[in-house]
């Protein structure tokens, strides 16, 4: 029946599976219409259900979501203008909760709730500024800072809602026959059984929200969750089977959430379920509801999480279609006849057009936002993993202190200019303490800022995070990652190799990655300030690294370091063999800058305003300071601070006549002249800043000086300074503040004003009146007491909450110094005066079991270094004391009778916590009082594993002597030998092996040869040799694979020399050569090829040259080609084209790669580049003869390069292809491409296509006219 006016019901499906299910439930199927208007490209099936004639339409293959749904609706309403109601029928993702027991195969029907329509529209990619939820795609690592709540959409017509209520009542009385109806249909059409029958019940797995389905490779939609993610009670939410009295499938009525992006995040799912009452997620309804009075019916095929699969899609489509049919049979035909035609609703067609345009625009914006936010979150994840110190704080502070115009002498210096112009140049800028080197470093960095990548680091004696080589490397790595797109994949691969940041990288792996990233740059600039403030052992490693970097780099790297002229630094720089690469800062160089600074301070500083009407006195001050400065900015700044306190001329003259000659003399005078009323607080601030591992935030310092141990109430908020910024007034010449701004916060940091201040405070040159306060034991005792007294104030805070638990975040807002105290009290207490009775009493109060204050401390900072899941029990007091390394409290608690073997904590017992800290004295106390070195089963020894992992040799020796089982497991069910090998603790490995450790022990881990595998991957060559000497199997588990993956040439040589099989395959079917090539380790590749590695060995992810081409490892590609690799069979050229690896492409083409060869994974090289939008690569391929009209032979992919670029919205590629003769002459093809671009929201592509007049343009397809 083809009379279009007789069809009153529009039934919309998103995918083919839903379309098949809809047709299966038609009482009569009339087939497609005999004709339809030009410009309507929808596919329809006409039919009858009961007394209603139904039009079933499906969205284009591969195109679903709001945009496609709206476009399909527009054409359907033009062709079938008598449609009066609509049904959106198909599959969706469920949002199960305690309140709503939603299961796979169940049905969710959109129903108004709380006065709102039944569909809730939200948008992942629209308005991102105001944070409400933090949405994280658990599988893909993407992040969305904000989701935009567009609103509740219009409800369906009243008679449809009434029919829903009627059917609901009928089901409650009689039950439904949905499952039986489906079975009947499947019996009649057995072809549908395989895809549409109900899956086995055990495939309905609801995973806990924190269990994530991790992908293992490209096209990872398949893969059994039971195997990949597990199916035990620890992973799944166990639900009882439904009994005979319950509907199965069940029908749920309520809110459906609709967006322009698939929901596959259990955390966000649960949030929206809890806060909005969402039952189901889908992607099409929001494109229809405000323009198409329809009901949304969804069969549940998954749980809107990362564990998506297609197993339940067929059955879920059938349950939704069965419900839709039952619903239509509840509606009297005269009800529909009386309804208004949708096409006649005022403004409906124009609103659909507007909606289509809006969605297209929003999708474009959303896509850009999503990509940007995905990148942003991934960068944040990598930054959190690296934990790099932030040198921008030092840079900003130096710029704030710099006087305008200073440093120009250096920028104009010939030596400096030569450093900038020479390739692979090095410059050592050195000068005396206080001469302004850090200010000059910032001037240099600012002058180089247009050049990228520009990396810098400030060593800082006042900040423990900025004092070692190992802290510098992560900072430089992250800057390079952030600034250089070509280099970033190297760090991302390292991140993924360490379980996406779940484990920490070795120093060696970071150094190797930096070297590989450096090779991806054309030119790079590195500025390192204050090398003398780097720890001495680290300085030697740093200079050796600089030497290696300069020798190995094939690119152009400029390195500049500043320091005082220390002898070890000078000796190390001589080894760099770069004559003329140093520049000494002479007092004559900085004289003009110092004079300008003095003049500016004397004439502009408000503190010296009193002399502005006396130019002769100003001249006198300037002359005196200029004559005595001797090139020291720091000395000048301190004298000006002192002069600013002179209130009359006599005082000024006395000060000028007695100016100290050195910085130490200056600091001595500053301390002598501190008013008595300031003295206590000044000492507190200076002790904290001198002995703390980090600078303080100003609010922390303010609370610290508000503590007075001698008071009955040592701390109360009322004793805080009214004006926090005035804290510098206690000792303004010795401390300074810096404003630190992050994305959403601005805080003030306080620290010692200069490294020389700390040197002075730690020296033996302090006055006798103050020197005792800065003896280490005395200072740490004082700080420990302040921290503990502050913590004990918690008791008062908790008393005010009537015993209710206070979240740590709230506590930190109430007591801003609390987190610092919780983290550092034990650091200071362990180095304090053991006999100090006040300190002992304070510690006893903290560990008083009746107050539980120690639990709050443990929640704020866990000294075992492990983040415990929320809700996990706090370990025992003895465990906490042992982890804190505080012997007095351990003795005290044992004297009270605590259980020394009480379980709990990351290390499981107090003895293991002490072993991890290396606390021999505490271990001996615990052992003396009955602590067990092995568990009752004797198969687990957490203390031995903990000590071996951290590398405490004497503790390992002690535990072995006390009977620790050498082959017992600990931690993640692996032995002490594994932990020592994995951590690179060679001396511990030697000791364990000498005492009988089994080199192959894999007792409960199931990991073969774990110690050798760990040492091989981590790059610990000496340990590899030790293990092999003790009989470790060189081929068991794949040590050669691990060494190749890690890029360790020497270990690869060792393993090969000991008989490793060069062509063995690991569990993932990789050969060592594939792993080395995939990770860009050219040295290892050469070694393996020399030893007979199969150059063409492949697996499902390709072969060595494909993977190295895909990642852009040019040198590896060259080596493989030189050794005769088969290029055309490898898919190397398409792989390189997909990644935009132009240099690799040139090398492959020069080696004879077939530019038009087709591959199963990518299509042609041109297709791969066009699909990914690599316009430069597309241009390169076209220039080298790529066939612009080559047909693609891949299934379910665009048929040629032009269509691929149109589909993905790459307008620049579309222009290039058309300019090079891409053919659109086939009838209707031009219009088809325009429509494809329009549906994807790619307006720029539409513009490009419309501008081409090769074929007539069907404007109505775009404009609707």
C-alpha positions, 0 to 999 in steps of 0.5 A, a space after each residue: 500500500 503506497 498511498 503516503 497519506 494513509 501513514 500516520 505513525 512514524 517509527 524511527 530506528 538508529 541502526 540496522 539491527 533496530 530496523 530489522 527488529 521493527 520489520 519483524 513485528 509488523 503485522 503486514 510488511 508492504 516493503 519500501 515505497 514505490 517512489 519518493 521525492 528527489 532529495 529524500 535519501 531515507 530508506 523506508 519500510 511501510 507496514 501495518 500494526 493493528 489498525 495503524 499504518 506505520 512508516 519505519 525509517 532507519 538512519 544512514 549506516 554509520 551515522 547516528 546521533 542528534 544530527 542524523 536523527 534530525 536530518 532523517 526526520 526532516 525528510 520523513 515529514 516532507 514525504 509522509 506529511 500525514 504522520 501524527 505521532 512518532 516512536 523512537 524505538 531501539 537500544 540504549 545503555 542502562 543506568 542500574 542503581 539500588 532503586 532501579 534494578 535494570 538489566 540487559 534486555 529490559 525496556 525503558 520508556 520515556 515518561 515525564 517525571 517531576 513536571 518535566 518531559 521524559 527526555 533529559 538533554 545534556 551536551 558533553 561538548 558545549 559549555 565547558 567553563 563552569 565545573 559541575 561534574 568532572 567527566 572522565 572517559 574511563 576507557 579512552 582517557 578523555 576528560 570533559 571539564 563540564 557537561 552542559 545541561 540543555 534541559 528537559 525536552 517536550 513530552 509526547 502527546 497526551 493520548 500517547 502518555 495515556 496509552 502508556 499508562 493503560 499498557 502499564 496497568 495491563 501488564 501489572 494485572 496480566 503480565 506481558 508476553 514480550 519474551 514469548 512473542 519474540 520466541 514466536 517470531 524467531 521460530 518463524 524466521 530462524 535466520 534471526 536466531 543467531 543475532 536476535 535471540 536472548 543471550 545466555 544469562 551469564 553474559 549479563 555482567 554488571 561490573 563495579 563502577 571502578 572496574 574499567 575495560 582496558 583496550 589492548 590494541 586497535 579496534 578493541 570493541 571485541 574481546 570477552 570482558 570475562 577474560 579481560 576484566 574478570 567475572 568474580 565477585 570482586 569485580 561484579 555486582 552480584 544480583 539475584 535471579 528474577 523469580 517467576 513473579 517478576 517480569 523478565 524483561 522488566 519495563 521501567 518508566 522514567 527519564 532517558 538522557 540523550 546527548 551527542 556522544 555515547 555514554 561509556 563511563 560508569 562514574 558519570 552514569 551513576 552521578 546522573 542516575 543519582 542526581 537526575 534519576 536517569 534510567 537510560 542513555 541514548 543519542 537520538 531522541 534529543 534531535 527529535 523531541 522538540 520537533 516530533 511528538 514522539 515516545 522513546 522506547 529503549 531496550 537495554 543492551 549494555 550498562 553505559 560503561 567501558 564494558 560495551 559489546 554488541 552481544 545483547 543488541 539484537 535481543 534488546 532491539 526485539 524487546 523494544 519493538 515488542 513493547 512498541 507494538 503492544 503500545 500501538 495496539 492500545 491506541 484507538 485509531 480515531 485517537 490518531 485520526 483526531 490528532 494534528 498532523 505534525 507537519 501542520 504544527 506552526 513553525 515545525 519544519 522551519 524549527 527542524 531546519 534551525 535545529 539541524 543547523 544548530 546541531 551541526 554547528 554544535 557538533 563542530 564546536 563540541 568535537 573541537 572542545 572534546 579533542 582539546 579537553 581530551 588532550 588537556 586531561 591526558 596531559 594532566 594525567 602524565 603530569 600527575 604521573 611525572 610529578 615534576 617540580 614547577 620551575 615557573 614559580 622561580 622564573 616568575 619570582 625572578 622576573 618580579 624582582 628584576 629591574 627593567 632593562 637589567 641584563 641587556 649587557 649579557 644579551 648583547 655579549 659576543 659569547 652569548 650571541 655565539 652560543 645562540 648561533 652555534 649548533 649544539 652549543 654550551 655555555 657556563 655562566 658563572 659568578 660569585 654568590 648574590 651577583 644576580 645569576 638567577 635574575 639573568 637566567 630569567 632574562 635569558 629565558 624571556 629573550 628566548 621565549 619565541 624559540 620552541 621548545 625552550 626548557 628550563 629548570 631552577 635548582 633551589 636550595 630552599 625547595 627540596 623538590 628542586 635539588 637533584 638531577 632526578 627531579 630536574 628530568 621530569 620537569 624538562 620532560 614534561 615541558 618538552 612533551 607540552 611544547 613539541 607535538 612531534 616528541 610527545 608520543 615518546 612520553 605517552 608510550 612510556 606512560 602506557 608502558 607503566 600501566 598508564 601511570 599506575 607504576 613509577 618510571 625508572 630514572 633510566 627510562 626517563 633519560 632514554 625517553 628524553 633522548 628519543 624526544 630530543 631526536 624529534 626536535 629540530 632545535 632545542 634550548 635548555 637553561 639550567 640555573 644555580 647548578 651549585 644548589 643541586 646536590 653534589 652527587 647529582 651535579 656529577 650525573 647532570 654534567 655527565 648527562 649534558 656530555 652524553 646529550 651533546 655527543 649523541 644528539 643529531 639535532 641542534 641543542 643549546 644548553 646554558 647553565 649558571 652557577 657559582 664557580 665551584 671546583 667540582 662544577 668547573 672540573 666537570 665542565 672541562 670534561 665537556 671539551 668545549 673551549 670558550 664555552 664559559 662566561 664569568 660575570 664580572 662586577 664591571 658587567 653588572 655595575 650599570 645594572 646595579 646602579 640602575 637598581 639602586 637609583 630606582 629603589 632610592 627614588 621610587 621605593 615607597 619605603 625610602 620616600 622620606 628622602 625624595 625632597 633631599 636629592 643630595 642625600 639620595 645621591 649620597 646613598 647611591 654613591 655609597 652603595 655603588 662603591 661597595 656593591 662589588 657586583 652583588 645585587 643581593 648585598 645591595 638589596 639587603 642594605 637598601 632594606 636596612 636603610 629603609 628603616 632609618 627614620 632620620 639623617 643621623 641614623 642613616 649616616 650611622 648605617 651607611 658608615 657601618 655597612 657590612 662587607 659580606 652577605 654573612 655580616 649583613 645577615 648577622 646585622 639583620 638578625 641582631 636588629 630584629 625587635 625583641 617582640 618579633 624575635 620568637 616569630 622570626 625564629 619560628 619562620 626561619 627554622 621552618 623555612 631552613 629545615 623544611 623540605 618545601 616552601 610554605 604557603 603564607 596561610 601555613 606560616 601565619 598559623 605556625 607563628 600563631 602556635 605558642 607551646 608554652 600557652 595552656 591553649 597553644 593554638 587558636 584561630 583568634 591568634 592569627 595575624 589580621 593581615 597575612 601579608 605582614 608576616 614578611 615584616 618579621 624579617 623582610 630581608 631574609 624571606 620573600 613572597 611569590 604569587 603562584 597562580 594556577 588555573 583556578 587558584 592564586 596563593 602566596 608562597 613564602 620562602 628564604 629570600 636567597 640560597 645564601 640565607 640558608 647557607 648562613 643559617 646552617 653555618 657556624 657564623 651565627 651569633 652565640 645568642 641565636 646559634 642554638 636555635 638553628 642547631 639541627 636537633 634543637 630546630 627540629 625539636 621546636 618545629 615538631 612541637 609546633 606541628 604536634 600542638 597544631 594537630 592536637 587542636 583538631 580535638 577542639 574542632 571535632 568537639 564542635 562537630 558533635 563527633 561527626 566525621 569531618 572530610 579531610 578537605 574541610 579540615 584543610 580549609 579550617 586548619 590550613 597548616 594541618 596537612 603540612 603538620 600531618 606530613 612532616 611532624 614525624 620527619 622533625 620528630 625522628 630527628 629531634 631531641 629524644 628526651 624532650 618531655 614536652 615533645 614526648 607528651 605531645 606525641 602521646 596525646 596524638 596516639 591516644 586511642 580515645 581521641 583517634 587523632 592519629 587516624 585523621 593524620 593518617 588520612 591526611 598523609 600516609 607515611 607508607 606512601 600509598 593511597 588507600 581507597 576511601 573507606 578502607 580501615 585505618 591501620 593500628 597505632 603501632 603500624 602508623 608509628 612504625 611507618 613514621 619512624 618514631 622510636 619513642 612512640 613504638 616503645 610507648 605503645 608496646 609498653 601499653 600492651 598493643 598487638 605487635 602483629 596486628 594486621 592492617 595498612 599497605 605493608 600489612 603489619 608494623 614490622 613491614 612498615 618499619 622495614 620499608 622505612 629502613 628503621 633497624 632500631 624499631 625493627 629490633 624492638 618489634 622483633 624483641 617483642 614478638 613480631 613475626 617475620 613470616 605469616 603463619 603460613 610461612 609463605 608470605 614475608 611482607 617485611 622482607 619484600 618491603 625492605 628488598 623493594 626499597 633497598 635497605 640492605 642491613 634490614 634485609 640482612 637482619 630479617 634473614 638472620 631472624 628467619 625470614 623465608 627467603 622465597 616467601 612472597 609479599 606485596 602482589 604475590 611476588 618474592 623479595 628477589 623480584 622486588 629487589 630486581 625490579 627496583 635495581 637494588 643490586 646489593 640486596 639481590 646479591 645478598 638474597 641470592 647468597 642466602 638461597 633465593 630461587 631465581 625462578 620463583 613464581 610461586 603464586 604470581 604465575 609470572 615465569 622468571 619474574 626477577 630476570 624479566 623485571 631487571 631486563 625491562 628496567 635496565 639493570 644490567 648487573 642484576 641480569 648478570 647476577 641472575 644468569 650466573 645463578 642459573 636463571 633461564 635466559 628464555 623463560 618468560 621472554 627476558 630478551 623481549 623485555 630488554 628489547 622493549 626497554 631499549 637496553 643494548 648492553 642487556 640485549 647483548 648479555 642475553 644473546 651471549 647467554 643463548 637467548 632465542 632471537 626469534 622467540 615470541 612472547 604471550 602477545 605474539 611479539 618477537 624481540 625485534 618487533 618490540 624494539 622497533 615499535 619503541 624506536 630502539 635503533 641500537 637494539 634493532 641493529 643488535 638483533 638483526 646482527 644476531 639473525 632476527 627475522 626482519 619480516 616477522 609479524 603478528 596481528 599488529 604488523 611487523 617491525 617496519 610497519 610499527 616503526 613507520 607508524 611511530 615515526 622512528 626514522 632511524 629504525 626504518 632506515 636500518 630495516 630497509 638497509 637489511 632488506 625488509 619487505 616494504 610493500 607487504 608490510 603496510 609500512 607506507 599507509 601506516 606512516 601516512 596515517 601518522 603523518 610521518 613525512 620523513 619516513 614516507 620519503 625514505 620508504 618511497 626512495 626505497 621503492 614502496 608502491 605508493 598506490 598499494 592497498 592494505 587491509 588495515 589502512 587502504 592506500 597511503 593516500 586514504 590513510 592520510 586523508 582519513 586522519 586529516 594529514 594535509 601535508 602528508 596528502 600533498 606529499 603523496 600526491 606530489 609523488 604520484 598517488 592515485 587520487 581516485 583509487 578505490 578502497 578495498 576495506 570493508 565498511 570504510 569510505 570508498 575513496 580518499 575524497 569520501 574519507 576526508 569529507 566524512 571526517 570533515 578535513 576540508 584542507 584535504 578535500 581541497 587538495 584532493 579536488 585540486 589534484 583531480 578527485 572525481 565527483 562526476 558520477 551521477 549524484 555523487 557531488 550531492 551525496 558528498 555534500 549531504 554527507 558533510 552536512 550530516 556530519 556538521 562539517 560546514 567548511 567541507 560543505 563550503 568547499 564542495 559547493 564552490 566546485 561547479 563540476 556537477 549541478 548542486 542540489 541546493 535543496 539537500 542543504 537548504 531544504 528548499 
